[in-house]
Amino acid sequence: MDYLPLFLELKTRSVLLVGGGEVASRKASLLLSAGAALTIVAPELHIELQQRHQKGEFEWLQGAFKTEYFEGVFLVIAATDDHILNQHIFSEANNRAILVNVVDNQPLCSAIFPSIIDRSPIIVAISSAGKSPVLTRLLREKLESLLPFHLGSMAEIAGRWRERVKQSFASIRQRRHFWEKAFHGRFSTLIANGQLQQAEKQLEQQLTQTDSRPQGELVLVGAGPGDPGLLTLKGLQVIQQADVVLYDHLVSAEILELVRRDADKICVGKRAGNHSVAQEETNELIIKLANQGKKVVRLKGGDPFIFGRGGEELQIAAAAGIPFQVVPGITAAVGASAYAGIPLTHREHAQSVTFITGHCRENGNDLDWPALARGNQTLAIYMGVMKAALISQNLILHGRDANTPVAVIGCGTRPEQQVLSGTLSELERLAQEAPSPALLVVGEVAQLHHQIAWFGQQSADQEQSADQKQAAAQISRPAVIDLV
């Protein structure tokens, strides 16, 4: 062990920082956040340091470093590009038994700054003893994604309750069991939801209740359109805490791989024309599992509140008295269109976007076709493959130009993504050729795919001549298939 990890209390302690550049500014921010009584020695100050000095946050000794500045100093940091000065500061500080850090020069350090994950009062520090700062930064990034941001609030409340719990339970084992139950149960969820008063009431109830069974809950999580990188940070944290995950067919295998290994995974998905699990059965399963004290995650493709029937499932949970929370996801229209290089709005082409479902009735009475057929807007149509012909016919019948650009995005955001481009009159054929699941995009913005496609293999348009590109930019064009 090259360095002994210690956490230093710097509040009101004198800290000397030599240097006034950008690196010094970063160190100053860290030291000030820890409450240090900071003095900076430098001929000039970085713009950010100037602003903080004007607010009176630290003392500035303008000019060159002098050894007399060591008087009463607890810690000194050298953040200059003058190697001779840095060596001098290190030697003089060492002679005075003052902790010293020379930035980016590990041999000249009796103290080093680790990578820090701040969930105050929970602090996690990672160090490679100065040997591989990039590696420690990568580890920090991974841990940041695993540690919920509400840990600090949870620790603060636990600290206030610690003595009371100690009085209620004589043995260390009982106290440990109490806190493990709290940190893995409803108390933690209420903190994450920002319901701090309810969280303290939950601790009160846990102290007095005789039933040792944990209280179950439901978490509705949006998995996004497919790319596991689009799963939200909170979504990742929740699925790694689940006891059981009820997932749809639209949830990609890569995302299911991120679920906690010992969690039960149950597919309750539905496909067009093949309802493997009825919605009523799913509702009953949610209630049954939650009443067993389990943390149930309902994992849905896209966003659960955008044509995902998430609201219906929460109504069932609410009626059954089951606690719940929602973690939104990136909906398919946003994710798939972005990966296809199709902006849903554009100043020159579309001033609004409408999300609609393709599960429409044959008589067309369920959609306002005249409103949908107006120009200068984008239609993002979910589950529209089977009704593509009806959608195309109704839009044209109510005034939308048959040559309006369209795109059918199959397997959006996934490696096998395909974007099929054409006109509104060709929508039925394009939809039949697209891989499932597919999103239909109707509107002038669909043509921009040929100019700004970026994901996967390059669009054929990007390899064409300038004349061909200009021709492709016209609204009226024959249908082409792009692998993106």
C-alpha positions in Angstrom: 0.0 0.0 0.0 1.8 3.1 -1.3 -0.7 5.5 0.4 -3.0 5.1 3.4 -6.5 6.3 2.5 -7.7 9.0 4.9 -10.5 11.5 4.8 -9.3 14.9 6.1 -11.6 17.4 7.7 -10.5 20.7 6.2 -13.2 23.0 7.6 -11.5 26.2 8.8 -8.0 24.6 8.3 -5.4 26.7 6.4 -4.7 25.4 2.9 -2.1 27.0 0.6 -2.6 26.7 -3.2 0.3 27.9 -5.4 -0.8 28.7 -8.9 -3.7 30.5 -10.5 -4.4 28.7 -13.7 -7.1 26.4 -14.9 -5.7 23.4 -12.9 -5.5 25.5 -9.8 -9.1 26.6 -10.4 -10.3 22.9 -10.3 -8.3 22.2 -7.1 -9.7 25.4 -5.5 -13.3 24.3 -6.2 -12.7 21.0 -4.5 -11.0 22.6 -1.5 -13.6 25.2 -1.0 -16.4 22.6 -1.2 -14.7 20.9 1.7 -14.7 24.2 3.7 -11.0 24.9 3.6 -9.6 28.3 4.6 -7.9 28.8 1.3 -5.1 31.1 0.3 -3.9 31.3 -3.3 -0.4 32.5 -4.3 -0.2 33.5 -7.9 0.7 36.6 -10.1 -2.6 36.3 -11.9 -5.9 34.4 -11.5 -7.9 32.3 -13.9 -11.2 34.0 -14.8 -13.2 31.5 -12.6 -10.8 32.2 -9.7 -11.2 35.9 -10.2 -15.0 35.6 -9.9 -14.7 33.6 -6.7 -12.2 36.0 -5.2 -14.5 38.9 -5.9 -17.1 37.0 -3.8 -14.5 36.8 -0.9 -14.2 33.0 -1.0 -10.4 32.9 -0.5 -7.4 35.1 0.2 -5.2 36.0 -2.8 -1.5 36.7 -2.3 -0.6 38.3 -5.6 3.0 37.7 -6.6 5.6 35.1 -6.3 5.7 32.3 -3.7 7.6 32.8 -0.5 8.4 30.2 2.1 7.0 32.4 4.9 3.6 31.6 3.4 3.9 28.1 5.0 3.3 29.5 8.5 0.3 27.7 10.0 -0.5 25.8 6.8 -2.1 22.3 7.1 -1.9 21.3 3.5 -0.2 22.8 0.4 -0.9 22.2 -3.3 1.5 23.2 -6.0 -0.3 23.7 -9.4 2.3 25.5 -11.5 4.2 24.6 -14.6 7.5 25.7 -13.0 9.3 22.4 -12.2 12.0 24.1 -10.1 9.4 25.9 -8.1 7.3 22.8 -7.6 10.4 20.9 -6.3 11.2 23.7 -4.0 7.7 23.8 -2.5 7.8 20.0 -2.0 11.1 20.1 -0.3 10.2 23.0 2.0 6.8 21.5 2.9 8.4 18.1 3.7 11.0 19.7 5.9 8.1 21.3 7.9 6.0 18.1 8.1 3.3 19.7 6.0 1.2 17.6 3.7 2.0 18.5 0.1 0.6 17.7 -3.3 2.3 18.6 -6.5 -0.3 18.2 -9.3 0.6 15.5 -11.8 3.9 14.7 -10.2 3.4 11.7 -7.9 7.0 11.5 -6.6 6.5 15.0 -5.2 3.4 14.1 -3.2 3.0 13.2 0.4 -0.8 13.5 -0.2 -2.7 12.8 -3.4 -6.2 13.7 -4.6 -8.2 10.6 -5.5 -11.1 10.4 -7.9 -14.2 11.2 -5.9 -17.8 10.1 -6.0 -19.7 12.6 -3.9 -23.0 11.5 -2.3 -22.3 13.6 0.8 -22.1 12.5 3.5 -21.3 9.3 1.6 -17.9 9.8 -0.1 -16.2 7.2 -2.3 -12.6 7.8 -3.2 -10.5 5.8 -5.8 -6.8 6.0 -6.2 -4.1 4.3 -8.2 -1.3 6.0 -6.1 -0.8 8.3 -9.0 0.2 5.5 -11.4 -2.9 5.5 -13.7 -5.2 8.5 -13.3 -7.1 7.6 -16.5 -7.9 4.1 -15.1 -9.2 5.6 -11.8 -11.4 8.0 -13.8 -12.9 5.1 -15.8 -13.6 3.2 -12.5 -15.2 6.4 -11.1 -17.5 6.7 -14.1 -18.7 3.1 -13.6 -19.3 3.5 -9.9 -21.2 6.8 -10.6 -23.7 4.9 -12.6 -24.2 2.3 -9.8 -24.6 4.6 -6.8 -27.9 6.3 -6.6 -27.9 10.1 -6.0 -30.3 9.8 -3.0 -27.6 7.9 -1.0 -26.7 11.1 0.8 -30.2 11.9 1.9 -30.6 8.3 3.1 -27.4 8.5 5.1 -28.4 11.9 6.7 -31.7 10.5 7.9 -30.1 7.2 9.1 -27.7 9.3 11.1 -30.5 11.1 12.9 -32.2 7.8 13.7 -29.1 5.8 14.6 -29.3 6.4 18.4 -33.0 5.7 18.5 -32.5 2.4 16.7 -29.6 1.5 19.0 -32.0 2.0 22.0 -34.7 -0.1 20.4 -32.4 -3.1 19.5 -29.9 -4.4 22.0 -27.8 -6.5 19.7 -25.6 -5.5 16.8 -27.2 -8.2 14.7 -30.7 -6.8 15.2 -29.6 -3.3 14.4 -27.8 -4.5 11.2 -31.0 -6.4 10.1 -33.1 -3.3 10.7 -30.9 -1.1 8.5 -30.5 -3.7 5.8 -34.2 -4.0 5.6 -34.6 -0.2 5.4 -31.9 0.3 2.8 -33.3 -2.4 0.6 -36.9 -1.6 1.1 -39.6 1.0 1.0 -37.6 3.5 3.0 -35.0 3.7 0.2 -37.7 4.0 -2.4 -39.3 6.9 -0.6 -36.0 8.7 -0.3 -35.4 8.2 -4.0 -38.9 9.7 -4.7 -38.1 12.8 -2.7 -40.7 11.9 0.0 -38.5 12.4 3.0 -41.2 12.8 5.6 -42.9 9.6 4.5 -39.5 7.9 4.6 -39.1 8.8 8.3 -42.6 7.6 9.0 -41.6 4.3 7.3 -38.7 4.0 9.7 -41.1 4.6 12.6 -43.4 1.9 11.3 -40.5 -0.5 10.8 -39.4 0.1 14.5 -42.9 -0.8 15.9 -44.3 -3.4 13.4 -44.4 -7.0 14.4 -44.8 -8.4 10.8 -41.2 -9.0 9.6 -42.2 -9.5 6.0 -40.9 -6.8 3.6 -43.4 -4.5 1.9 -43.6 -5.1 -1.9 -43.7 -2.4 -4.5 -43.9 -1.8 -8.2 -41.5 0.2 -10.3 -42.5 1.0 -13.8 -39.3 1.4 -15.9 -39.0 2.6 -19.5 -36.2 0.6 -21.2 -35.9 2.9 -24.2 -36.0 1.9 -27.9 -33.4 -0.9 -27.9 -29.8 0.4 -27.6 -28.8 -0.4 -24.0 -26.9 2.9 -23.9 -30.2 4.7 -24.0 -31.4 3.1 -20.7 -31.5 5.9 -18.1 -29.1 5.8 -15.2 -32.0 5.5 -12.7 -33.5 2.7 -14.9 -30.2 0.8 -14.7 -30.0 1.2 -10.9 -33.6 0.0 -10.4 -33.3 -3.1 -12.6 -30.2 -4.1 -10.6 -32.2 -4.0 -7.4 -35.3 -5.9 -8.6 -36.5 -9.2 -7.2 -38.6 -9.9 -10.3 -38.7 -8.2 -13.7 -41.8 -8.5 -15.9 -40.7 -7.5 -19.4 -42.1 -7.0 -22.9 -41.0 -8.4 -26.2 -39.7 -4.9 -27.2 -37.1 -4.9 -24.4 -33.8 -5.9 -26.1 -31.7 -8.9 -24.9 -28.8 -6.5 -24.2 -30.9 -4.6 -21.7 -32.2 -7.8 -20.1 -28.5 -8.8 -19.5 -28.2 -5.7 -17.2 -30.9 -7.1 -14.9 -29.7 -8.4 -11.5 -28.5 -11.9 -12.1 -30.6 -13.6 -9.3 -33.8 -11.7 -10.2 -36.6 -13.6 -11.8 -37.4 -12.5 -15.3 -40.8 -13.2 -16.7 -41.9 -12.3 -20.3 -45.4 -10.8 -20.3 -45.0 -9.2 -23.8 -47.5 -8.9 -26.5 -47.1 -9.0 -30.3 -49.5 -7.9 -32.9 -51.9 -10.8 -33.5 -50.3 -12.9 -30.8 -51.2 -11.8 -27.3 -49.0 -14.2 -25.3 -50.1 -12.8 -22.0 -53.4 -10.9 -21.5 -53.2 -7.5 -19.8 -55.5 -8.8 -17.0 -53.0 -11.6 -16.3 -50.2 -9.2 -16.1 -52.1 -7.0 -13.7 -52.9 -10.0 -11.5 -49.2 -11.1 -11.5 -48.0 -7.6 -10.4 -50.4 -7.7 -7.4 -49.5 -11.2 -6.5 -45.8 -10.7 -6.6 -45.9 -7.3 -4.8 -48.1 -8.8 -2.1 -45.4 -11.4 -1.5 -43.1 -8.6 -0.5 -41.1 -8.4 -3.7 -39.7 -5.4 -5.6 -41.4 -5.8 -8.9 -40.0 -4.0 -11.9 -42.3 -3.7 -14.9 -39.9 -3.2 -17.8 -41.4 -1.7 -20.9 -39.9 -0.8 -24.3 -39.6 2.9 -24.9 -41.5 5.0 -22.4 -44.2 3.3 -20.3 -46.6 6.3 -20.6 -46.3 6.6 -24.4 -48.7 3.9 -25.8 -47.3 1.5 -23.1 -50.4 1.1 -20.9 -48.3 2.1 -18.0 -51.0 4.3 -16.6 -53.4 1.4 -16.5 -51.0 -0.8 -14.6 -50.4 1.9 -12.0 -54.1 2.4 -11.5 -54.4 -1.3 -10.7 -51.5 -1.0 -8.2 -53.0 2.0 -6.6 -56.3 0.3 -6.2 -54.6 -2.6 -4.6 -52.6 -0.4 -2.2 -49.3 -1.3 -3.7 -46.6 1.5 -3.5 -45.2 2.4 -6.9 -42.8 4.7 -8.7 -42.1 5.5 -12.4 -38.7 5.7 -14.2 -39.4 7.3 -17.7 -37.6 6.0 -20.8 -36.7 7.4 -24.2 -39.7 6.8 -26.3 -39.3 5.0 -29.7 -40.2 8.1 -31.8 -37.4 10.2 -30.2 -34.8 7.5 -30.1 -35.4 5.8 -33.5 -35.8 9.0 -35.4 -32.6 10.5 -33.9 -30.6 7.3 -34.8 -32.1 7.5 -38.3 -31.0 11.1 -38.8 -34.5 12.4 -38.8 -35.3 15.5 -36.6 -38.9 15.4 -35.6 -39.1 19.2 -35.9 -37.3 21.6 -38.2 -37.8 25.3 -38.8 -38.2 24.8 -42.6 -40.3 21.6 -42.5 -42.2 20.9 -39.3 -43.3 23.2 -36.5 -45.0 20.4 -34.5 -44.9 16.6 -34.0 -47.7 14.3 -33.2 -47.3 10.8 -31.6 -50.2 8.5 -32.7 -50.9 4.8 -32.5 -51.6 2.8 -35.7 -54.1 0.6 -33.8 -57.0 2.5 -35.5 -60.4 1.2 -36.5 -61.3 0.5 -40.1 -63.9 3.4 -40.2 -61.2 5.8 -39.1 -63.4 7.5 -36.6 -60.8 7.3 -33.8 -58.3 9.7 -35.3 -58.8 13.3 -36.4 -57.6 12.7 -40.0 -58.2 16.3 -41.2 -55.9 17.6 -38.5 -53.3 14.9 -39.1 -53.3 15.6 -42.8 -52.2 19.2 -42.5 -48.8 20.1 -43.7 -45.7 21.4 -41.8 -46.0 18.8 -39.1 -44.5 15.4 -38.4 -46.4 12.3 -37.6 -44.6 9.6 -35.6 -46.8 6.5 -35.8 -46.4 3.6 -33.4 -47.6 0.1 -34.2 -48.7 1.2 -37.6 -47.3 -1.5 -39.8 -50.5 -3.6 -40.1 -52.6 -0.5 -40.8 -50.1 1.3 -43.0 -52.4 1.2 -46.1 -55.3 2.6 -44.1 -53.1 5.4 -42.7 -51.8 6.3 -46.1 -55.3 6.3 -47.7 -56.8 8.5 -45.0 -54.0 11.0 -44.9 -54.2 11.4 -48.7 -58.0 11.4 -48.7 -58.0 14.3 -46.2 -55.5 16.4 -48.1 -51.9 15.3 -47.4 -49.8 15.2 -50.6 -49.2 11.7 -51.9 -45.6 12.7 -52.5 -45.0 13.6 -48.8 -41.7 12.0 -47.7 -42.0 9.1 -45.3 -39.6 6.8 -43.5 -40.1 3.5 -41.9 -37.5 2.8 -39.2 -37.2 -0.9 -38.4 -35.3 -2.0 -35.3 -34.5 1.6 -34.5 -31.3 2.2 -32.4 -30.2 -1.4 -32.8 -27.3 -2.7 -34.9 -29.8 -4.2 -37.4 -31.6 -0.9 -37.8 -33.0 -0.3 -41.3 -34.5 2.9 -42.7 -36.8 2.6 -45.7 -37.5 5.9 -47.4 -40.2 6.9 -49.9 -43.4 8.8 -50.3 -46.8 8.6 -48.5 -48.3 6.7 -51.4 -45.7 4.0 -50.9 -46.1 3.7 -47.2 -47.8 0.3 -47.2 -45.1 -1.4 -49.2 -42.3 0.1 -47.2 -44.0 -1.0 -43.9 -44.3 -4.5 -45.2 -40.6 -4.6 -46.1 -39.3 -3.2 -42.8 -38.1 -5.4 -39.9 -40.1 -5.4 -36.7 -40.6 -3.4 -34.5 -41.0 -0.4 -36.9 -41.8 3.2 -36.5 -43.5 5.2 -39.3 -42.5 8.8 -39.8 -44.6 11.0 -42.1 -43.5 14.5 -43.0 -41.0 16.6 -44.9 -38.3 15.9 -42.2 -38.1 12.3 -43.3 -36.1 13.4 -46.3 -33.3 14.8 -44.1 -32.3 11.2 -43.3 -30.4 11.2 -46.6 -28.3 14.2 -45.4 -27.6 13.5 -41.8 -27.8 9.8 -41.2 -25.0 8.9 -38.8 -25.7 5.5 -37.1 -24.4 2.3 -38.5 -23.5 1.9 -42.2 -23.3 5.1 -44.2 -26.4 6.0 -46.3 -25.9 5.5 -50.0 -26.8 9.2 -50.5 -23.7 10.3 -48.7 -21.5 8.7 -51.4 -23.3 10.2 -54.3 -22.4 13.2 -56.4 -23.5 16.8 -55.6 -26.1 16.6 -58.4 -27.5 13.4 -57.1 -27.6 14.8 -53.5 -29.5 17.8 -54.8 -32.0 15.5 -56.6 -32.4 13.4 -53.5 -33.3 16.5 -51.5 -36.5 17.0 -53.5 -39.6 16.0 -51.8 -40.8 13.8 -54.6 -38.5 10.8 -55.1 -38.8 7.1 -55.8 -38.5 4.8 -52.8 -35.1 3.7 -51.7 -33.9 1.4 -49.0 -31.0 2.5 -46.7 -29.2 0.4 -44.3 -28.3 2.7 -41.5 
